Amino acid sequence: MKPFFLMLMITLAGQTLLLGQSNQKIEEDLKTTYEKILNLQFNKLESDTAFIYYDSVTHFGVVFMDKLLHYTSTNPATLTWHFDSLQQYMNIVTSGDRKFRIYSWDTWTGGTMHFFDNVYQYNAFGKIKSMTSGQDGENDPKSTFYKIFQVKTPKNTIYIAAYNAVYSGRDKAGGVKLFTIEKGGLNDTVKLFRTGSGLRNMIHYNFDMVSREEGVIIPEVKWEAATKTLLIPLIDDRNKPTGRYLHYRFDGTVFRRMK
């Protein structure tokens, strides 16, 4: 083997190794930071006041958010890094084309109502960016995302993110939210669900989650790629999952509910 090509292979191998080590260090740092929140949550002392606990958890929550935003916006390889050890604590879901990812975690600032935070990471024409999901208000619990479906159009790719929310021990919610990557940024308000009241960005449903002993399974959104049809769990008037689904099919422009 010629010296030049040997040196090139050694250099590329070294860069790959350094990249892996860098991502591994990022993962370890994020895991260690989040575990500080968990230690506060699961090792409360009886002498601790609610104020001290909340203040500490909020502090480390801000630190974790800042670190995640920094790493995901400055290290492009994080978009496809597996983060195995971190996924035991949070949901990390990635689109099939590996251009869009959502990080969701419990902030542990609530009680029976769980408050989640999210970071969106995406590839905008070769540039990796990240942003928070924002907050509608101080008491907005947000959601945890568990799956990303996608449908490609001539104009762009539509990402369909399925989520769950926890309002109490029994009161839950679920739904889907749409995203597109356009004009160098992430559009998280794109309205493509055709409903009786107009176009919507989200379809949301509430349901009553009774105990596991009663054999009830948390309803989840499904996607039929062959027909480009989204299956939304149907909830009855008592807020109970029926086991049936509403069908929304993409017609090339919007999602329309099928009769």
C-alpha positions as CSV (number, residue, x, y, z in Angstrom):
1,M,0.0,0.0,0.0
2,K,1.4,3.4,-1.0
3,P,2.4,5.7,2.0
4,F,-0.1,8.4,1.0
5,F,-3.1,6.1,1.0
6,L,-1.9,4.5,4.2
7,M,-1.6,7.9,5.9
8,L,-5.1,8.9,4.6
9,M,-6.7,5.7,6.1
10,I,-4.9,6.3,9.4
11,T,-6.1,9.9,9.5
12,L,-9.8,9.0,8.7
13,A,-9.7,6.2,11.2
14,G,-8.4,8.6,13.8
15,Q,-11.1,11.1,13.1
16,T,-13.8,8.5,13.4
17,L,-12.4,7.3,16.7
18,L,-12.2,10.9,18.0
19,L,-15.8,11.6,16.9
20,G,-17.0,8.5,18.7
21,Q,-15.2,9.5,21.8
22,S,-16.6,13.0,21.6
23,N,-20.2,11.7,21.3
24,Q,-19.6,9.2,24.1
25,K,-18.4,12.0,26.4
26,I,-21.4,14.1,25.5
27,E,-23.6,11.2,26.4
28,E,-21.9,10.7,29.7
29,D,-22.1,14.4,30.6
30,L,-25.9,14.5,29.8
31,K,-26.5,11.3,31.7
32,T,-24.7,12.5,34.7
33,T,-26.5,15.8,34.7
34,Y,-29.9,14.2,34.4
35,E,-29.1,11.7,37.1
36,K,-28.7,14.7,39.5
37,I,-32.4,15.5,38.9
38,L,-33.3,11.8,39.5
39,N,-31.3,11.7,42.7
40,L,-33.3,14.6,44.0
41,Q,-36.5,13.0,43.0
42,F,-35.9,9.5,44.3
43,N,-33.8,10.3,47.4
44,K,-35.8,13.1,49.1
45,L,-35.0,13.6,52.7
46,E,-37.9,14.1,55.1
47,S,-36.3,17.3,56.2
48,D,-36.2,18.7,52.7
49,T,-38.8,21.4,52.1
50,A,-40.8,21.5,48.9
51,F,-39.3,24.8,48.0
52,I,-35.7,23.6,48.3
53,Y,-36.5,20.5,46.2
54,Y,-38.3,22.4,43.5
55,D,-35.5,25.1,43.4
56,S,-32.8,22.4,43.0
57,V,-34.7,20.3,40.4
58,T,-35.4,23.5,38.4
59,H,-31.8,24.5,38.5
60,F,-30.5,21.2,37.2
61,G,-33.3,21.1,34.7
62,V,-32.0,24.4,33.2
63,V,-28.5,23.1,33.2
64,F,-29.6,19.9,31.4
65,M,-31.6,21.9,28.8
66,D,-28.7,24.3,28.1
67,K,-26.2,21.4,27.7
68,L,-28.5,19.5,25.4
69,L,-29.2,22.5,23.2
70,H,-25.5,23.3,23.0
71,Y,-24.4,19.8,22.1
72,T,-27.2,19.2,19.6
73,S,-26.5,22.5,17.8
74,T,-22.7,22.4,17.7
75,N,-22.0,18.7,17.2
76,P,-23.8,17.4,13.9
77,A,-23.1,13.8,14.7
78,T,-25.4,13.9,17.7
79,L,-28.4,13.8,15.3
80,T,-27.7,10.1,14.6
81,W,-25.9,9.1,17.8
82,H,-27.7,6.3,19.6
83,F,-27.5,7.7,23.2
84,D,-28.2,4.2,24.6
85,S,-27.5,5.0,28.3
86,L,-29.6,8.2,28.1
87,Q,-32.6,6.5,26.6
88,Q,-33.3,4.7,29.8
89,Y,-34.3,8.0,31.3
90,M,-35.9,9.8,28.3
91,N,-37.5,9.3,24.9
92,I,-35.3,10.0,21.9
93,V,-37.1,9.4,18.6
94,T,-35.7,9.9,15.1
95,S,-37.4,10.1,11.7
96,G,-36.8,7.4,9.1
97,D,-34.7,9.7,7.0
98,R,-32.6,10.7,10.1
99,K,-33.1,14.4,9.5
100,F,-35.4,15.1,12.5
101,R,-35.2,14.0,16.1
102,I,-37.1,14.9,19.3
103,Y,-35.7,14.5,22.8
104,S,-38.4,14.3,25.5
105,W,-37.9,14.1,29.3
106,D,-39.7,14.4,32.5
107,T,-38.6,17.5,34.4
108,W,-39.8,16.1,37.7
109,T,-41.3,19.4,38.7
110,G,-44.8,18.1,38.9
111,G,-46.7,15.6,41.0
112,T,-49.3,13.3,39.5
113,M,-49.2,15.7,36.6
114,H,-45.9,15.2,34.8
115,F,-44.2,18.2,33.2
116,F,-42.1,17.3,30.1
117,D,-39.5,19.3,28.2
118,N,-38.6,18.8,24.5
119,V,-35.7,19.7,22.2
120,Y,-36.2,19.4,18.4
121,Q,-33.0,18.7,16.4
122,Y,-33.0,18.8,12.6
123,N,-31.0,18.9,9.4
124,A,-31.7,22.0,7.5
125,F,-30.0,21.6,4.1
126,G,-26.9,20.1,5.6
127,K,-26.8,22.3,8.7
128,I,-27.7,20.7,12.0
129,K,-29.8,22.9,14.3
130,S,-31.8,22.5,17.5
131,M,-34.5,24.4,19.4
132,T,-36.8,24.0,22.3
133,S,-40.5,23.2,21.9
134,G,-41.4,26.5,23.6
135,Q,-44.0,26.9,26.4
136,D,-47.6,28.1,26.3
137,G,-47.6,29.0,29.9
138,E,-46.1,28.3,33.4
139,N,-48.6,25.5,33.9
140,D,-48.2,23.9,30.5
141,P,-47.2,20.2,31.1
142,K,-46.2,19.6,27.5
143,S,-45.9,16.0,26.1
144,T,-43.4,13.2,25.6
145,F,-43.0,12.1,22.0
146,Y,-42.7,8.4,21.3
147,K,-42.7,8.0,17.5
148,I,-42.1,10.0,14.3
149,F,-43.7,9.0,11.0
150,Q,-43.1,10.8,7.7
151,V,-44.6,11.3,4.3
152,K,-42.6,12.8,1.4
153,T,-44.1,15.4,-1.0
154,P,-42.6,17.1,-4.1
155,K,-42.2,20.2,-1.9
156,N,-40.8,18.7,1.3
157,T,-41.1,16.0,3.9
158,I,-43.9,16.1,6.5
159,Y,-43.0,14.7,9.9
160,I,-45.8,13.4,12.1
161,A,-44.8,13.1,15.7
162,A,-47.0,11.1,18.1
163,Y,-47.1,12.1,21.8
164,N,-48.5,11.3,25.2
165,A,-49.2,13.5,28.2
166,V,-49.9,12.7,31.8
167,Y,-52.3,15.0,33.7
168,S,-52.9,12.8,36.7
169,G,-52.9,9.1,37.7
170,R,-55.9,8.5,35.5
171,D,-56.1,11.5,33.2
172,K,-53.9,11.0,30.2
173,A,-53.8,12.5,26.7
174,G,-52.3,11.8,23.3
175,G,-52.1,13.0,19.8
176,V,-50.0,14.0,16.8
177,K,-48.2,17.2,15.8
178,L,-46.9,18.1,12.4
179,F,-43.5,19.5,11.4
180,T,-41.7,20.4,8.2
181,I,-38.1,21.6,7.5
182,E,-38.3,24.6,5.3
183,K,-36.5,27.9,4.6
184,G,-33.5,26.8,6.7
185,G,-35.6,26.2,9.8
186,L,-38.1,24.0,11.5
187,N,-41.8,24.8,11.0
188,D,-43.6,23.4,14.1
189,T,-46.9,25.1,13.4
190,V,-47.6,23.8,9.9
191,K,-51.4,23.2,9.5
192,L,-52.3,20.2,7.4
193,F,-55.0,18.4,9.3
194,R,-58.4,19.3,7.6
195,T,-61.0,19.4,10.3
196,G,-64.6,20.7,10.6
197,S,-63.2,23.9,12.1
198,G,-60.4,24.4,9.6
199,L,-56.8,23.4,9.2
200,R,-54.9,22.3,12.3
201,N,-51.4,21.6,13.3
202,M,-52.3,18.9,15.9
203,I,-54.9,16.3,16.7
204,H,-55.3,15.9,20.4
205,Y,-57.4,13.5,22.5
206,N,-57.9,13.0,26.3
207,F,-58.6,9.7,27.9
208,D,-59.2,8.1,31.2
209,M,-56.5,5.5,32.0
210,V,-57.8,3.0,34.5
211,S,-55.5,0.6,36.3
212,R,-53.5,-2.0,34.5
213,E,-55.4,-4.7,36.4
214,E,-58.5,-3.8,34.4
215,G,-56.6,-4.7,31.2
216,V,-56.5,-1.3,29.6
217,I,-53.6,-0.5,27.3
218,I,-52.5,3.0,26.6
219,P,-53.8,3.8,23.0
220,E,-51.2,4.8,20.5
221,V,-51.3,6.4,17.1
222,K,-50.6,4.2,14.1
223,W,-49.4,4.9,10.6
224,E,-50.1,3.0,7.4
225,A,-47.3,4.0,5.0
226,A,-48.7,2.2,2.0
227,T,-52.0,4.3,2.0
228,K,-50.5,7.3,3.8
229,T,-53.1,7.0,6.5
230,L,-52.9,8.0,10.1
231,L,-54.9,6.1,12.6
232,I,-56.0,8.1,15.7
233,P,-57.4,6.3,18.7
234,L,-61.1,6.8,19.0
235,I,-62.2,7.9,22.5
236,D,-65.9,7.5,23.7
237,D,-68.0,10.0,25.6
238,R,-66.7,8.6,28.9
239,N,-63.1,9.3,27.9
240,K,-62.5,5.6,27.5
241,P,-60.4,4.2,24.6
242,T,-62.7,2.1,22.3
243,G,-60.0,0.1,20.5
244,R,-61.1,1.7,17.2
245,Y,-59.5,4.4,15.2
246,L,-60.2,7.6,13.2
247,H,-58.6,7.5,9.8
248,Y,-56.8,10.5,8.4
249,R,-55.4,10.0,4.9
250,F,-52.9,12.3,3.2
251,D,-54.2,13.3,-0.2
252,G,-51.0,14.9,-1.4
253,T,-51.9,18.3,0.1
254,V,-53.6,17.8,3.5
255,F,-54.8,15.0,5.8
256,R,-58.5,14.4,5.4
257,R,-60.6,12.3,7.7
258,M,-62.0,9.2,6.0
259,K,-65.7,8.5,6.3
